[in-house]
């Protein structure tokens, strides 16, 4: 648990902004349900959320700011600055008061792979995307570490949302994609991410594991909507919007799981 009263800087994509798809008359956009807001509230930290929905790993250090509709709630004006610039400025302005930095990035690099027409094409696409993510993190993370000093930095991965393809009508070969996704997350993406965060003495939260993504697909349960399905699939249907909308974002319950995993990973 981080020390109360400090500053918490959140870096990343729509997972960090708390993006929520439109539902029940509420428009799509950032929300206070996001894990970063929950972490800040539970640990009594002042959140500065510079994340931008739609950000890629390259986008952290490129571009000229985040469009208003993609910014996190109460985000500082990023005009003319990359997300990395905004994070570094915040860290330096609060030197000695930073209690936590979280980084969640790479999901948007992988999203196009879900549109591959075969599982082999998806695997090739994912491998190329992970190489790009690693190269970009190798540029970004040392800069964040220098600006953050000894403050804890925690990197995150993602739920294996592609497990939801098992029941989604959007994916005609959904069960094959779901099976393929397990080793891709476990052995390719998450292994690569952990290695980059390790290089800058950052913690790592395996959100895939925290959301049940490594459980055997042979163990089934009864989902209230889809009937008998593998337990990891039912868990993804509960914690993300992927099964019914093919939307990769977490539900409020999913963000709560992620927040708990982050807090458990921070020394205090």
C-alpha positions in Angstrom: 0.0 0.0 0.0 1.5 3.4 -1.0 2.0 6.1 1.6 -1.1 8.2 1.9 -1.0 11.9 0.9 1.4 11.6 -2.0 0.9 12.1 -5.7 0.0 9.2 -8.1 0.7 9.6 -11.8 -1.2 7.4 -14.2 0.1 6.8 -17.7 -1.4 4.7 -20.5 -4.4 4.1 -22.5 -8.2 3.7 -22.0 -7.7 1.2 -19.2 -6.0 4.0 -17.3 -8.6 6.6 -18.2 -11.4 4.3 -17.0 -13.1 4.4 -20.4 -16.6 2.8 -20.4 -18.7 2.1 -23.5 -22.2 3.7 -23.8 -24.9 1.9 -21.8 -28.2 2.7 -20.1 -28.3 6.2 -21.4 -24.8 7.0 -20.2 -22.5 8.1 -23.1 -19.2 6.4 -23.8 -16.1 8.0 -22.3 -13.8 8.1 -19.2 -15.3 7.3 -15.9 -14.4 7.3 -12.2 -14.8 3.5 -12.2 -11.3 3.1 -13.6 -8.7 1.3 -11.6 -6.5 4.4 -11.3 -9.3 6.3 -9.5 -10.0 3.3 -7.2 -6.3 3.0 -6.3 -6.1 6.7 -5.6 -9.2 6.6 -3.4 -8.2 3.5 -1.5 -4.7 4.8 -0.7 -5.6 8.5 -0.2 -3.4 9.7 -3.1 -3.8 12.7 -5.3 -4.2 11.3 -8.8 -2.8 13.1 -11.9 -4.0 11.0 -14.8 -2.2 11.9 -18.0 -3.5 8.7 -19.8 -5.2 9.0 -23.2 -7.8 6.6 -24.6 -6.6 5.1 -27.8 -2.9 5.5 -27.0 -0.4 3.1 -28.4 3.1 2.4 -27.1 4.5 4.7 -29.8 1.9 7.3 -29.0 3.3 7.8 -25.5 6.3 9.7 -27.0 4.8 11.0 -30.2 2.0 13.3 -31.2 1.0 16.7 -29.7 -1.5 15.9 -26.9 -4.7 14.0 -26.3 -8.1 15.0 -27.7 -10.6 16.3 -25.1 -12.9 13.3 -25.6 -10.0 10.9 -24.9 -8.6 12.5 -21.8 -9.0 11.1 -18.3 -11.3 12.9 -15.9 -9.7 16.1 -14.5 -6.7 15.5 -16.7 -4.2 18.4 -17.1 -4.3 20.2 -20.5 -1.8 18.2 -22.7 -1.8 20.7 -25.6 1.5 20.5 -27.4 2.9 17.8 -25.2 3.2 14.1 -25.6 1.9 11.9 -22.8 5.4 11.2 -21.8 6.2 14.9 -21.6 3.1 15.5 -19.4 4.1 12.6 -17.1 7.7 13.8 -16.8 6.6 17.4 -16.0 4.2 16.2 -13.3 6.9 13.9 -11.8 9.5 16.7 -11.7 7.1 19.3 -10.3 6.2 16.9 -7.5 9.7 15.5 -6.8 9.8 13.9 -3.3 6.0 13.7 -3.2 5.4 11.0 -5.8 4.1 7.8 -4.2 3.1 5.8 -7.2 3.4 5.7 -11.0 1.4 3.1 -13.1 1.8 2.3 -16.7 -0.7 0.3 -18.8 0.1 0.3 -22.6 0.2 -2.0 -25.5 -3.4 -3.1 -25.9 -4.1 -0.8 -28.8 -1.0 -2.1 -30.6 -2.5 -5.6 -30.4 -6.1 -4.8 -31.3 -5.7 -5.0 -35.1 -4.6 -8.7 -34.6 -8.1 -9.6 -33.6 -9.2 -8.8 -37.2 -6.8 -11.4 -38.7 -8.6 -13.9 -40.8 -6.7 -17.0 -39.6 -5.2 -17.9 -36.2 -1.7 -18.1 -37.8 -2.1 -14.6 -39.1 -3.2 -13.4 -35.7 -0.1 -15.1 -34.1 2.2 -13.4 -36.6 0.5 -10.0 -36.1 0.8 -10.4 -32.3 4.5 -11.3 -32.4 5.2 -8.2 -34.5 3.2 -6.0 -32.2 4.9 -7.2 -29.1 8.3 -6.4 -30.7 7.1 -2.9 -31.4 5.8 -2.5 -27.8 9.1 -3.6 -26.4 11.0 -1.2 -28.5 8.8 1.7 -27.4 8.9 0.8 -23.8 12.7 0.6 -23.9 12.6 4.3 -24.9 9.8 5.4 -22.5 10.5 3.6 -19.2 14.0 4.8 -18.5 12.7 8.4 -19.0 9.9 7.8 -16.5 12.3 6.1 -14.0 14.7 9.1 -14.2 11.9 11.6 -13.5 10.3 9.4 -10.8 13.5 8.8 -8.9 13.0 6.0 -6.3 9.1 6.2 -6.4 7.4 2.9 -7.2 6.6 2.3 -10.8 4.1 -0.5 -11.6 3.5 -1.8 -15.1 0.3 -3.6 -15.9 -0.8 -6.1 -18.6 -4.4 -6.8 -19.5 -7.2 -9.4 -19.1 -7.1 -11.9 -21.9 -10.2 -10.5 -23.5 -9.9 -12.7 -26.5 -11.1 -15.6 -24.3 -14.5 -14.0 -24.8 -14.3 -14.8 -28.5 -15.3 -18.3 -27.4 -19.0 -17.1 -27.1 -18.9 -14.0 -29.3 -20.8 -14.2 -32.6 -18.4 -11.7 -34.1 -15.7 -14.3 -34.3 -16.6 -17.4 -36.5 -13.5 -19.2 -35.3 -13.8 -17.8 -31.8 -12.9 -21.0 -29.9 -9.7 -21.3 -31.9 -8.8 -17.6 -31.2 -9.5 -18.1 -27.5 -7.2 -21.1 -27.3 -4.5 -19.3 -29.2 -4.8 -16.2 -27.0 -3.7 -18.1 -23.8 -0.1 -18.8 -24.8 0.1 -15.5 -26.6 -0.7 -13.6 -23.4 1.2 -15.8 -21.1 4.4 -16.6 -23.1 4.7 -13.7 -25.5 3.1 -10.4 -24.4 3.3 -10.7 -20.6 6.8 -12.2 -20.7 8.0 -9.3 -22.9 6.3 -6.6 -20.8 7.7 -8.0 -17.5 11.2 -8.0 -19.0 11.0 -4.3 -19.9 9.6 -3.2 -16.5 12.2 -5.3 -14.7 14.9 -3.3 -16.5 13.9 -0.1 -14.7 13.2 -1.7 -11.3 9.4 -1.5 -11.8 6.9 -3.8 -10.4 4.6 -5.8 -12.7 1.0 -6.7 -12.3 -0.1 -9.7 -14.3 -3.7 -8.7 -14.9 -4.2 -11.8 -17.1 -3.5 -14.0 -14.1 -5.6 -11.8 -11.7 -8.6 -12.2 -14.0 -8.3 -16.0 -14.3 -6.8 -16.1 -17.8 -4.4 -19.0 -17.1 -7.0 -21.5 -15.8 -7.5 -24.6 -18.0 -10.1 -24.2 -20.7 -11.2 -27.7 -19.9 -12.8 -26.7 -16.6 -16.3 -25.5 -17.2 -19.0 -23.6 -15.4 -22.5 -22.4 -16.2 -22.7 -18.8 -17.4 -26.1 -17.2 -16.9 -26.1 -16.0 -20.5 -24.1 -18.5 -22.5 -24.6 -21.7 -20.6 -21.7 -24.2 -20.0 -18.4 -22.5 -20.9 -14.8 -22.7 -19.7 -14.3 -21.0 -16.4 -11.8 -18.4 -17.8 -14.4 -17.5 -20.5 -17.1 -16.9 -17.9 -14.7 -14.8 -15.9 -13.9 -12.6 -18.9 -17.6 -12.2 -19.6 -18.0 -10.9 -16.0 -15.0 -8.6 -15.9 -15.0 -7.1 -19.5 -17.5 -6.1 -22.1 -16.0 -8.4 -24.7 -18.4 -11.3 -24.8 -21.5 -9.4 -25.6 -20.1 -6.3 -27.4 -16.6 -7.4 -28.6 -15.4 -4.4 -26.5 -12.1 -4.9 -24.8 -12.7 -2.6 -21.8 -13.3 -3.7 -18.2 -16.6 -3.6 -16.4 -16.6 -1.8 -13.0 -16.0 -5.2 -11.5 -13.0 -5.7 -13.7 -11.5 -2.4 -12.7 -12.0 -3.4 -9.0 -10.0 -6.6 -9.6 -7.2 -4.6 -11.3 -7.1 -2.0 -8.6 -6.8 -4.7 -5.9 -3.9 -6.3 -7.9 -2.1 -3.0 -8.2 -2.4 -2.2 -4.5 -1.1 -5.7 -3.6 1.9 -5.1 -5.8 3.0 -1.8 -4.2 5.3 -1.9 -1.2 4.1 0.0 1.8 
